[in-house]
Every structure is written in structure tokens, then in C-alpha cells.
Amino acid sequence: MQHALINFIAQEWRALRAPALWLALGGLIAMVLLSVQLPRQYIIDVGYEEGVGNADLPFLRDFNTAEQGIYGSYRWSGGDSQLVLLGFGTRAAVMELRWLPIGEAIANVAPLTYQVWSNDQLLAELPVWRSGSRQWLVVPPSVHGHLRIRLVSDTFQPPQDPRWLSLPLERIVIAAVPGGWAWPALDRLAWWAGTVVIGWLIFARTLARRASWGLAIGIGALSLAILLDPVRWAYGAEAAFTAVALAYPLAIVVQAWLQRQPLPEGAGNALSAIVAIAFATRIGGRFYPASMPGDIGFHVNRFHEALGGLITIISKNRGIDFPYPPGPYLLLAPGRVVGIETPLLLQLGAALADSLSPIIVYFIARRVLPPKPALLAAGIYVFAAATYLVTWWSFDTHIITQALYLMLIWGVIRAWEDWQAGQYRYAWILGLAALSAMVFLGHFGFLLSSGALLGMLIVVVWAAGWLGAPWAQRVRWPLTIAISSGAAFAVIFFYSAYLPMFLAQLETARTGGLTAVAGRAPISREVLWRTLWQAGLIAHYGFLPIPFAIAGLWLTQRWQGWQITTGLMGLSFVVAIIFAALPFITQVSNSPRYLMALNWAVAVGAAVASDALWRRGWLGRLSVSGAGLLVLANTLWYWLTPMLWRARPPEPF
């Protein structure tokens, strides 16, 4: 133990002394110094809180909620509202404030003046014009490089309104005054320098000889962010540091565990890097100030209800009532014992489940692929935009259940192989029963998707067994008993409580169709096609992995014949096609998470096709590289826009 600790410290010390790290830190400092010398103007459309553009968050604090009026978006200020631009630099600024008119109904109670403070210094006390106004002020430079403005005034409370209001603000424009040398905000620079150091330690440990490439890409992305938007870059400093600080021990633990597995050389390190990057980008995005909250509030309330004993509730999605299983909450519940706050516990649990999933995908892919393409499958799975969509929507129970679903797929593959060899019959029956019950009790959408997949598999196995296929006769009974046991457990101890609701929905559907169950008008098929194309195939995967995956499935079947892995891939596509077609028949948009359940099959199939194309010369490599860049660009868009501008991505399905 002591020898291992000494080796660990020596390895990290060597990494810290690497010239590449110090060159990167020097480049970061130079880029920050350059950025604060450039002319800057920031436009903040007050009240515009969601969408790419001049959004007002996270810059505004202690304002009232955003509103829309005849003049556009705006917010009512409070008694002490603030504007904070972190990382603005030690430079003076000219600030314009655009105030909206004040209506006659509140003219007698609205404040007559307001004060503008900058870093505890009173700049001016200005009059309030009832007809609205545009007012300009010169803001002196701050010594710490952060621009902090306070708008202080009296407040009033309108009748039948719980809020305390002051003045309606429409827009803020701030321009740095050119001339002279400016210094950056040193605390932001320190946080980002710490992020680079820890990120380098992760790269040096997992990427080995390619660590310098990873560092160069990271510094290049940081430099671009500093030049394009230094204030948003500054706001992300603490979130980035926290994310990599958490990813660092995760990478160490995952790497240590993978080194004990019978993996090809370098595979464990590469998987550790994939896990660390996936975790850091997910949890870092959630930590970014005022990023898209998603359903985290719903899950916090639901978590406490489940722990209080209320486990059978009815949820509603697009008009249709459905059960909401509590399984993932119960899995995370021990974290509350050690004092982790519920929102953090849910976000950490979801990020861990999602970032560890590529390990399972790798093991699945190895049944049909060599090591390097299997690593590509793991990367496609976790870095396609689909998994980031559920992160931003904070579908935490979905994320955890999807990881359990992958474990179930892997368990079916392993059990199938062992049963063919006459091994571990009863152990795998118990294991698959437990895994299937956890999936069925994790998320209702995955109950439908996985139930359809496993049901089809059982039907195929029994049909083949009746036709005399020996491979089917060896697995039909243990597979059926295992899955049926898991389903029976979930139905008896949870879903049976919803039997009256299901019967009522069946009766409503029988008399009025599924649109009557949803209580909504039928959706046009044109809208459904557009949604499937744009929000589904393009937003989830960047489209190209879908045809790649279909080609990869065909190639795998052609080269290796049908086996359990390719069979599950093929059945996954069949299930996805069925659920994709149902809305066009019922004209109801509700569907299980069939595209998300298909994600592993898309990743493996796309990796098969990419590997085959890569080996066909420079033109094939160019095609694969171009497709990969397009998919990554799609992923970056759906990672950055919800984080920086709270732009809601399509809801995953």
C-alpha cells in the first residue's frame, strides 16, 4: 500500500513538471491578458432569460421574474438589484440603462429616484421619468476586475401582487472605455489555471502519449471562449474547477478497476479518459450558474415523497397519466445519510450513471468488434447529443434507468453465452430477474421499451425452439423464467396499484381513442414527421450515426452471422420503428424513450460501419472524420446552448 502511494505521488509529480503543462498555462495567461485589452460591448436584454442571444442570466441578481409586454421583455427591479459582470477587467465602462414607462395606476407609489452604486461607491442618484428614459453613466474601473453595479431604490407592492417592485428595466448596454493597460480578474484566472492543472493530471494518467493533444485541444477551446465571451468564460471558472476536481478521483478509481480486468493494452486508460470527460462535461454544465434547470425541482420533491413512503404517484406527460416508479430514488437514498443535499445527490447520481455507461457499451461492443472500434462505440454512445439532452432536462430517473438497462442488455448477452455452454444457469436467472425488475421499476418508458424488446426476444426463442433449434432450446426456459420473474415482481409490488387507472384509460381509448385519453386534439402527421426528423434523428444523433448503424448491423450479420448481440441490436431497431410509427397511427405524441433505448445499438452499429469505412483508404477515413466532426458539432451545440443561454433542447424520446 505504501509503495503504491509513493508510486502514485511520483507519477503525479512527473506530470506536474511536464513542459507541456507550463506552456499551456503560459498560453492561457497570455490569452487572458490579450482578451482584456480588446474593446468590449455587452448588451443585456432584460427579461430575455432563455435562448441564444443577449440573455440576462446569470448577470442579473435580485430582480423580479421576467415579463413580456408591448415593449418586449423586461424585469421589475427590486430595492437592491444587481448587475454583475465577472472578469470584465480593470477598465472603466460606459453604461446605458433603458427604463420603460410607468403606468398611471402605479405612478403615485413608484419611486421618484434611484441610486447607482459601483463596488460600494455611489455613482449617482438619478430621477425616474414616468414616460421611460435612457440614461448613461461612466463606471470607474474596479481593482479586482469584476464589474458590480447596484440599483437601489424604494419599492412598492401592487394590489393583489405578492411582489415588491421598483422600476421596469428593458435593456443594459455596457462598453469598455478603450485606452491604457487593463488587468484581468485574477481570481477567475486562478480557478481556470487550477482546472488546467487537474485536467492535465487526468490526461497524463489516462491518455499517456496523447495527453499533450488533449491538453492542446482543451487550451484551444478555452482560448476561443476567452476571446469570444470573456465574461461567460469567467462565470464558468468555479464550475469547471469543481467538475474536473470531481472527475480526477473518478478517473483514478475507474482506471484502477479496469486495470484488474482482462482488457487489451490501453483500453482501460482510454475508457477512463472517456468516463472522466463525460462526467466533467455533464456535472460541470449543471454547475454553471443559471444554466438550464430542467426537472430538478420535480425530482427533488419526488425524492422526498418516495423517502417519506409515497411511492405510488400518478404523473402526467402531454395529457396522459402514467405511473412514476421510485426505483432510482431508492438507489440514491443512502447518499442522504452522509449529508449530501438532494439536488446535488440527484445530479451527481445521474452524471455518474451516464458517464460510467460507456464501460458497459464497450463490453457489449467487444462481442462483435475489435478493441479500438469498441472504444469508438463507447465514445459515440456517451458523446452523442442524445445523452446530453437528458442531462439538461434533468431526467435523472431516466438517466439512471438507462444505465441499468445497459446492464440488463449486457446481462442477457452474458447469460445467453453461459447458458449455451451449460454454465451458471440459476445464477443468471436470479441476476437477470433482479436487473429486469430494477429497469421495470426505474422508469415507465423503459418498462415499455425493454418489455417490448425482451418480449420479442422470448417469442423468437420459443418459435425457434419449436422449430427444433438447439440453441433456442437451451435458453428458452431460463430466459423466460428470469424476465417473467422480474416483471411479476414489478407488477405485483408496484404496478398493480395502478390497475384502476389502466382500466379507465383502456375504456376511454375504446370509446374515444388515445386522443381522448390525452385530452388533446390529434396532432397532424406533418408535425409528427418534422418532430421525428429534427428533434429525433438530427438533434439526438446528428443523423449520420443512424444510417451508419443500420449499415453496421448489416455488415456484422454478414460477417459473423446472427448471434445474441446482433439479434438484440436488430430487435432494438424493430422496437424503435414500432414506437416511432405509433404516433402516426394514434396521432398522440406520447411515446416511451425509444430513441434513448436504441442509443447503444446506434453506437455499436455506427462503430462497425466507421471501422469498415476507415479501412478503405484515405477517402474512407476522410468520410469518417467528416461525419465525426458533424456529430461532435451537433453535440457541442446541445451542450453549450442550454448551459450558457438556457436554450431548451428537444425533449428526448
C-alpha positions in Angstrom: 0.0 0.0 0.0 2.8 2.4 1.0 4.7 1.5 -2.2 1.6 2.1 -4.4 1.1 5.5 -2.7 4.7 6.5 -3.3 4.4 5.5 -7.0 1.2 7.5 -7.3 2.8 10.7 -5.9 5.9 10.2 -8.1 3.7 9.8 -11.2 1.7 12.9 -10.5 4.8 14.9 -9.7 6.4 13.9 -13.0 3.2 15.1 -14.8 3.3 18.4 -13.0 6.8 19.0 -14.2 6.0 18.4 -17.8 6.9 21.3 -20.1 3.6 20.9 -22.0 1.6 21.9 -18.9 3.6 25.0 -18.3 3.4 26.0 -21.9 -0.3 25.6 -21.7 -0.5 27.7 -18.6 1.6 30.4 -20.2 -0.6 30.4 -23.3 -3.7 30.7 -21.1 -2.3 33.7 -19.2 -1.3 35.4 -22.4 -4.7 34.8 -23.9 -6.4 36.3 -20.8 -4.1 39.3 -20.9 -4.8 39.8 -24.6 -8.6 39.5 -24.1 -8.9 42.3 -21.6 -7.1 44.7 -23.9 -9.7 44.2 -26.6 -12.7 46.6 -27.0 -15.8 45.0 -25.5 -19.5 45.8 -25.5 -22.2 43.8 -23.7 -25.8 44.1 -24.5 -28.3 42.6 -22.0 -31.9 42.3 -23.0 -33.5 42.3 -19.6 -36.2 39.7 -19.3 -34.8 37.5 -22.1 -33.7 34.6 -20.0 -34.0 31.6 -22.4 -32.5 31.5 -25.9 -29.2 32.2 -27.7 -28.6 36.0 -27.8 -28.4 38.8 -25.3 -29.8 36.7 -22.4 -29.8 38.4 -19.0 -28.8 35.5 -16.8 -26.5 34.9 -14.9 -25.7 38.6 -14.9 -28.8 40.0 -13.1 -29.4 39.3 -9.4 -32.3 40.2 -7.1 -34.6 41.3 -10.0 -38.2 40.1 -10.3 -39.2 37.4 -12.8 -39.1 38.1 -16.5 -42.2 39.5 -18.1 -43.4 40.3 -21.7 -45.2 43.5 -22.6 -45.9 45.7 -25.6 -42.3 46.9 -25.4 -40.8 43.4 -25.3 -39.2 41.6 -22.4 -38.3 43.4 -19.2 -38.0 42.9 -15.4 -39.0 44.9 -12.4 -36.0 45.8 -10.3 -36.2 45.3 -6.5 -35.0 47.5 -3.8 -31.4 46.4 -4.2 -30.9 44.8 -7.6 -27.5 44.0 -9.1 -25.7 43.6 -12.3 -22.5 41.5 -12.1 -20.1 41.0 -15.0 -17.3 38.8 -13.7 -14.0 39.0 -15.5 -14.8 42.4 -17.1 -11.2 43.6 -16.4 -9.8 46.7 -14.6 -11.2 49.1 -17.2 -13.7 51.9 -17.0 -17.0 51.5 -18.7 -19.9 53.5 -20.1 -23.3 52.0 -19.1 -26.7 52.7 -20.6 -29.9 51.9 -18.8 -33.2 51.8 -20.7 -36.2 52.1 -18.4 -39.8 51.5 -19.6 -42.7 53.9 -18.9 -44.5 53.7 -15.6 -48.3 53.3 -15.9 -50.7 55.8 -14.4 -52.1 53.2 -12.0 -48.9 53.0 -10.0 -47.4 56.4 -10.8 -48.1 57.7 -7.3 -46.4 54.7 -5.5 -43.4 54.2 -7.8 -40.1 55.6 -6.6 -39.1 59.1 -7.8 -35.3 58.5 -7.8 -32.9 55.6 -7.7 -29.2 55.3 -6.9 -26.5 53.6 -8.9 -23.6 52.1 -6.9 -20.4 50.5 -8.2 -18.3 48.4 -5.8 -19.7 50.2 -2.7 -19.2 53.6 -4.3 -22.2 55.9 -5.1 -22.1 57.0 -8.7 -25.3 59.0 -9.0 -28.8 59.4 -7.8 -31.0 59.8 -10.9 -34.6 60.9 -11.5 -37.2 58.5 -12.6 -39.1 59.6 -15.8 -42.7 58.4 -16.0 -42.5 58.2 -19.7 -39.4 56.0 -19.7 -35.9 57.0 -20.3 -32.4 56.1 -21.5 -29.7 57.1 -19.0 -25.9 56.9 -19.3 -23.2 56.7 -16.6 -19.5 56.4 -16.5 -18.4 53.5 -14.3 -14.9 53.7 -12.9 -12.6 50.7 -13.1 -12.6 48.1 -10.3 -9.4 46.9 -8.7 -10.4 43.2 -8.8 -11.6 43.1 -12.4 -15.3 42.5 -11.8 -18.0 45.0 -12.7 -20.6 45.1 -9.9 -23.5 47.5 -10.2 -26.3 48.0 -7.7 -29.6 49.7 -8.4 -31.0 50.9 -5.1 -34.5 52.5 -4.8 -37.7 52.4 -2.8 -40.2 49.6 -3.5 -44.0 49.2 -3.5 -46.4 46.3 -3.6 -49.3 46.5 -6.1 -52.7 45.3 -5.0 -53.2 41.5 -5.3 -49.5 41.1 -6.1 -47.1 39.4 -3.6 -44.0 41.0 -5.2 -42.2 44.2 -4.1 -41.5 46.2 -7.3 -39.4 49.2 -8.1 -38.7 50.2 -11.8 -39.2 48.3 -15.1 -35.8 47.8 -16.8 -35.7 46.9 -20.5 -32.0 46.8 -21.6 -28.5 47.4 -20.3 -25.6 48.2 -22.6 -22.1 48.3 -21.2 -19.0 49.3 -23.3 -15.4 49.2 -22.0 -13.6 52.5 -22.3 -10.5 52.0 -24.5 -7.1 53.2 -23.7 -4.3 52.1 -21.3 -3.4 48.8 -19.9 -6.0 46.6 -18.2 -5.6 43.7 -15.9 -7.8 40.6 -15.8 -9.7 39.3 -12.8 -7.0 37.2 -11.1 -9.3 35.0 -9.1 -11.0 33.8 -12.3 -7.6 33.2 -13.9 -6.6 31.2 -10.8 -9.7 29.0 -11.0 -9.1 28.2 -14.6 -5.4 27.6 -14.1 -6.3 25.1 -11.4 -8.7 23.5 -13.9 -6.0 23.2 -16.5 -3.6 21.6 -14.0 -6.1 19.0 -12.8 -7.3 18.3 -16.3 -3.7 17.7 -17.3 -3.3 15.2 -14.5 -6.3 13.3 -15.8 -5.0 13.4 -19.4 -1.4 12.4 -18.3 -2.8 9.4 -16.4 -5.3 8.2 -19.0 -4.2 9.3 -22.4 -0.4 8.8 -21.8 1.4 9.8 -25.1 -1.7 11.6 -26.4 -2.1 13.7 -23.3 -0.5 16.7 -25.0 -3.1 16.5 -27.8 -5.8 16.5 -25.2 -4.3 19.5 -23.4 -3.8 21.4 -26.7 -7.5 20.8 -27.6 -8.6 22.0 -24.2 -6.4 25.1 -24.2 -7.6 25.9 -27.7 -11.2 25.7 -26.7 -10.5 27.8 -23.6 -8.7 30.4 -25.7 -11.6 30.6 -28.1 -14.0 31.1 -25.2 -11.9 33.8 -23.7 -11.8 35.7 -27.0 -15.4 35.3 -27.8 -17.0 35.9 -24.4 -14.7 36.5 -21.5 -17.5 37.3 -19.1 -19.3 33.9 -19.6 -15.9 32.3 -19.5 -15.3 33.9 -16.1 -18.6 32.7 -14.8 -17.7 29.1 -15.6 -14.4 29.1 -13.7 -15.6 27.6 -10.4 -17.9 25.2 -12.2 -15.1 23.9 -14.4 -12.7 23.6 -11.5 -15.3 21.7 -9.4 -16.1 19.4 -12.3 -12.5 18.3 -13.0 -11.8 18.1 -9.3 -14.5 15.5 -9.0 -13.6 13.8 -12.3 -10.0 13.3 -11.1 -10.6 10.8 -8.3 -13.3 9.2 -10.5 -10.7 8.6 -13.3 -8.2 7.1 -10.8 -10.8 4.7 -9.3 -12.1 3.7 -12.8 -8.6 3.2 -14.1 -7.6 1.1 -11.1 -10.7 -1.1 -11.5 -10.2 -1.5 -15.3 -6.6 -2.5 -14.8 -7.8 -5.5 -13.0 -10.0 -6.6 -15.9 -8.7 -8.7 -18.8 -8.6 -5.8 -21.3 -6.3 -5.2 -24.2 -3.4 -2.8 -23.6 -4.5 0.8 -23.4 -8.2 0.1 -23.4 -8.6 0.7 -19.7 -6.8 4.0 -19.9 -8.9 5.2 -22.9 -12.2 4.2 -21.1 -11.0 6.1 -18.0 -10.5 9.2 -20.1 -13.9 8.8 -21.8 -15.6 8.5 -18.3 -13.7 11.5 -16.9 -14.5 13.8 -19.8 -18.2 12.6 -19.9 -18.6 13.2 -16.2 -16.8 16.6 -16.1 -18.9 18.0 -19.0 -22.1 16.8 -17.5 -21.7 17.9 -13.9 -19.8 21.0 -15.0 -22.6 22.1 -17.2 -25.1 21.5 -14.4 -22.9 23.6 -12.0 -22.6 26.5 -14.4 -24.5 29.5 -12.8 -28.1 29.8 -14.0 -27.8 27.0 -16.6 -30.9 25.2 -17.7 -32.5 23.7 -14.6 -34.6 21.1 -16.3 -36.8 19.0 -14.0 -34.5 19.0 -11.0 -37.2 20.7 -8.8 -39.7 17.9 -9.7 -37.2 15.2 -8.8 -36.3 16.8 -5.5 -39.9 16.8 -4.5 -40.5 13.3 -5.8 -37.3 12.0 -4.0 -38.6 13.3 -0.6 -42.0 11.9 -1.3 -40.6 8.5 -2.0 -38.4 8.5 1.1 -41.5 9.6 3.1 -43.3 6.5 1.9 -45.3 7.9 -1.0 -44.1 5.6 -3.8 -47.2 5.3 -6.0 -48.0 8.6 -7.5 -49.5 9.5 -10.9 -47.5 11.7 -13.2 -48.7 13.4 -16.4 -46.9 13.7 -19.7 -48.6 15.6 -22.5 -52.0 14.9 -21.1 -51.7 11.2 -20.3 -51.5 9.9 -16.8 -48.8 7.2 -16.1 -47.1 5.6 -13.1 -43.8 7.1 -11.8 -41.6 4.4 -10.4 -39.4 5.3 -7.4 -36.5 2.8 -8.0 -33.7 5.3 -8.8 -34.6 7.4 -5.8 -34.3 4.4 -3.5 -30.9 3.6 -5.0 -29.7 7.1 -4.3 -31.2 7.4 -0.8 -28.1 6.2 1.1 -26.4 9.4 -0.1 -28.7 11.4 2.1 -27.3 9.6 5.1 -23.8 11.1 4.5 -25.3 14.6 4.3 -25.3 15.2 0.5 -28.1 17.7 -0.3 -30.9 16.3 -2.5 -30.3 18.4 -5.7 -26.6 17.6 -5.6 -27.2 14.0 -4.9 -29.6 13.6 -7.8 -27.3 15.4 -10.2 -24.2 13.5 -9.1 -26.0 10.2 -9.3 -27.3 10.9 -12.8 -23.9 12.2 -14.0 -22.1 9.1 -12.6 -24.6 6.7 -14.1 -24.3 8.3 -17.5 -20.5 8.7 -17.5 -19.9 5.1 -16.4 -22.3 3.7 -19.1 -19.7 3.7 -21.9 -17.8 1.0 -20.0 -20.8 -1.3 -20.4 -21.2 -0.3 -24.0 -17.5 -1.2 -24.6 -18.1 -4.7 -23.1 -21.2 -5.1 -25.3 -19.3 -3.9 -28.4 -16.4 -6.3 -27.8 -18.7 -9.2 -28.6 -18.7 -8.1 -32.3 -15.8 -5.6 -32.6 -12.1 -5.4 -32.0 -10.8 -3.2 -29.1 -10.3 0.1 -30.9 -13.7 0.2 -32.7 -15.3 -0.9 -29.4 -13.8 2.2 -27.8 -15.3 4.2 -30.6 -18.7 2.7 -29.8 -18.3 3.8 -26.2 -17.4 7.3 -27.3 -20.3 7.5 -29.7 -22.7 6.4 -27.0 -21.7 8.9 -24.4 -20.7 11.9 -26.6 -23.7 11.9 -29.0 -26.1 14.7 -28.2 -28.8 12.3 -27.0 -27.2 11.8 -23.6 -26.7 15.5 -23.1 -30.4 16.1 -23.9 -31.5 14.1 -20.9 -28.7 15.8 -18.8 -30.1 19.2 -19.5 -33.7 18.2 -18.9 -32.5 16.6 -15.7 -34.4 13.4 -16.4 -32.5 11.8 -13.5 -34.6 8.7 -13.1 -34.4 8.2 -16.9 -30.6 8.5 -16.9 -30.1 6.0 -14.0 -32.6 3.6 -15.5 -30.9 3.8 -18.9 -27.6 2.7 -17.2 -29.5 -0.2 -15.6 -31.0 -1.0 -19.0 -27.4 -1.3 -20.4 -26.5 -3.6 -17.6 -29.6 -5.7 -18.4 -28.6 -5.9 -22.1 -25.1 -6.9 -21.1 -26.5 -9.5 -18.6 -28.7 -11.0 -21.3 -25.7 -11.4 -23.6 -23.5 -13.0 -21.0 -26.3 -15.2 -19.7 -27.1 -16.3 -23.2 -23.4 -17.3 -23.8 -23.1 -19.1 -20.5 -26.4 -21.0 -21.0 -25.2 -22.1 -24.4 -22.2 -23.6 -22.6 -24.3 -25.1 -19.9 -22.9 -22.8 -17.2 -24.4 -20.6 -14.4 -28.0 -21.4 -15.2 -29.5 -20.5 -11.8 -27.1 -17.7 -11.1 -28.0 -15.8 -14.3 -31.8 -16.5 -13.7 -31.5 -14.6 -10.4 -29.3 -11.9 -11.9 -31.5 -11.2 -14.9 -34.6 -11.3 -12.7 -33.1 -8.6 -10.4 -31.8 -6.5 -13.3 -35.1 -6.6 -15.2 -37.1 -5.7 -12.0 -34.8 -2.7 -11.4 -35.3 -1.5 -15.0 -39.1 -2.0 -14.8 -39.2 -0.1 -11.5 -36.9 2.6 -12.7 -38.8 4.4 -15.5 -42.2 3.7 -17.1 -40.8 4.5 -20.6 -38.1 1.9 -20.2 -40.6 -0.6 -18.9 -42.4 -0.3 -22.3 -39.2 -0.2 -24.4 -37.3 -3.0 -22.6 -40.5 -5.0 -22.1 -41.2 -4.9 -25.9 -37.6 -5.9 -26.7 -37.4 -8.8 -24.2 -40.9 -9.9 -25.1 -39.9 -10.1 -28.8 -36.7 -12.0 -27.8 -38.7 -14.5 -25.8 -41.1 -15.0 -28.7 -38.3 -15.5 -31.2 -36.6 -18.0 -28.9 -39.7 -20.1 -28.3 -40.6 -20.1 -32.0 -37.0 -21.2 -32.9 -37.2 -23.9 -30.1 -40.5 -25.3 -31.5 -38.7 -25.5 -34.9 -36.0 -27.6 -33.3 -33.1 -25.1 -33.0 -30.8 -26.5 -30.2 -29.5 -23.0 -29.3 -33.1 -21.9 -28.6 -34.0 -24.9 -26.6 -31.0 -24.3 -24.3 -32.1 -20.8 -23.3 -35.9 -20.5 -23.7 -36.8 -21.7 -20.2 -34.2 -19.8 -18.1 -34.6 -16.6 -20.2 -38.4 -16.8 -19.8 -38.3 -17.5 -16.1 -35.8 -14.7 -15.4 -37.6 -12.0 -17.3 -41.1 -13.1 -16.2 -39.9 -13.2 -12.5 -38.6 -9.6 -12.8 -41.8 -8.5 -14.5 -44.0 -10.3 -12.0 -42.2 -8.6 -9.1 -42.6 -5.1 -10.6 -46.3 -5.7 -11.3 -47.3 -7.3 -8.0 -45.4 -4.9 -5.8 -45.9 -1.6 -7.8 -47.9 -1.5 -11.0 -50.9 -3.4 -9.5 -51.7 -0.2 -7.6 -52.4 1.5 -10.9 -54.8 -1.1 -12.2 -58.0 1.1 -11.9 -56.2 3.9 -13.8 -55.1 1.5 -16.6 -58.7 0.1 -16.9 -60.2 3.6 -17.0 -57.7 4.5 -19.8 -58.5 1.4 -21.7 -62.2 2.2 -21.5 -61.6 5.8 -22.6 -59.4 4.6 -25.5 -62.0 2.1 -26.6 -64.7 4.7 -26.8 -62.8 7.8 -27.9 -59.3 6.7 -29.0 -56.0 7.6 -27.5 -56.5 11.3 -28.2 -59.4 11.2 -25.7 -57.0 9.6 -23.1 -54.6 12.5 -23.6 -57.5 15.0 -23.6 -56.0 16.8 -26.6 -56.7 17.3 -30.2 -55.0 15.0 -32.7 -51.5 16.1 -33.8 -51.0 16.5 -37.5 -48.8 14.0 -39.2 -46.8 16.8 -40.8 -45.9 18.0 -37.3 -45.0 14.4 -36.2 -42.7 14.0 -39.2 -41.0 17.3 -38.6 -40.5 16.4 -34.9 -39.2 12.9 -35.7 -36.7 14.3 -38.2 -35.5 17.5 -36.5 -35.9 16.7 -32.8 -35.3 13.0 -33.2 -32.8 11.9 -35.8 -30.9 15.2 -36.1 -30.9 16.5 -32.5 -30.4 13.2 -30.8 -27.6 11.8 -33.0 -26.7 14.3 -35.7 -28.5 11.9 -38.1 -25.4 10.3 -39.6 -24.9 7.6 -36.9 -28.4 6.2 -37.8 -27.6 5.1 -41.4 -24.1 4.2 -40.2 -25.7 1.9 -37.5 -28.0 0.2 -40.0 -25.1 -0.4 -42.3 -23.0 -1.7 -39.4 -25.8 -4.1 -38.3 -25.9 -5.5 -41.9 -22.1 -5.8 -42.0 -22.0 -7.6 -38.7 -24.7 -10.0 -39.7 -22.9 -10.7 -43.0 -19.5 -11.3 -41.4 -20.4 -13.0 -38.2 -24.0 -14.3 -38.7 -26.8 -13.8 -36.2 -25.8 -14.1 -32.6 -27.3 -12.7 -29.4 -25.6 -9.3 -29.7 -26.6 -8.6 -33.3 -30.0 -10.1 -32.5 -30.6 -7.6 -29.7 -29.4 -4.8 -32.0 -31.8 -5.8 -34.7 -34.7 -6.2 -32.3 -33.9 -2.8 -30.8 -34.3 -1.2 -34.2 -37.6 -3.1 -34.7 -38.9 -1.8 -31.3 -37.8 1.8 -32.2 -39.6 1.6 -35.6 -42.8 0.4 -34.0 -42.8 3.1 -31.3 -41.8 5.7 -34.0 -44.8 4.6 -36.2 -47.4 4.6 -33.4 -47.8 8.4 -33.1 -48.7 8.5 -36.9 -51.4 6.0 -36.2 -52.8 7.3 -32.9 -51.9 11.0 -33.6 -50.8 11.2 -29.9 -47.2 12.3 -29.3 -46.6 10.3 -26.2 -44.1 7.5 -26.6 -41.5 5.7 -24.4 -37.9 6.7 -24.6 -37.4 4.5 -27.7 -34.6 6.6 -29.3 -32.7 6.7 -26.0 -33.1 2.9 -25.6 -31.8 2.5 -29.1 -28.7 4.5 -28.3 -26.4 1.5 -27.5 -27.3 -0.2 -30.8 -26.7 3.0 -32.7 -23.3 3.4 -31.1 -22.2 -0.2 -31.8 -23.6 -0.3 -35.3 -22.0 3.1 -36.2 -18.7 1.9 -34.8 -18.8 -1.2 -37.0 -19.5 0.9 -40.2 -16.9 3.5 -39.3 -14.3 0.9 -38.8 -15.1 -0.8 -42.1 -15.1 2.6 -43.9 -11.8 3.7 -42.2 -10.0 0.6 -43.5 -10.9 1.5 -47.1 -8.2 4.1 -47.6 -7.9 7.9 -47.3 -11.3 8.6 -48.8 -13.0 6.4 -46.2 -11.0 8.0 -43.4 -11.9 11.4 -44.7 -15.6 10.4 -44.7 -15.5 9.0 -41.2 -13.6 12.1 -39.9 -16.1 14.5 -41.5 -19.1 12.6 -40.1 -17.5 12.6 -36.7 -16.9 16.3 -36.7 -20.5 16.9 -37.7 -21.8 14.7 -34.9 -19.5 16.5 -32.4 -20.6 19.9 -33.6 -24.2 18.9 -33.0 -23.3 17.7 -29.5 -21.4 20.9 -28.7 -24.4 22.9 -29.8 -26.7 21.0 -27.5 -24.2 21.1 -24.6 -23.3 24.8 -24.8 -26.6 26.5 -25.6 -28.6 25.1 -22.5 -25.5 25.9 -20.3 -24.8 29.4 -21.4 -28.2 30.7 -22.6 -30.7 28.2 -21.1 -32.0 27.4 -24.6 -34.2 24.3 -24.2 -33.1 21.4 -26.5 -35.7 19.0 -27.8 -37.1 16.7 -25.2 -35.5 13.3 -25.6 -37.7 10.4 -26.7 
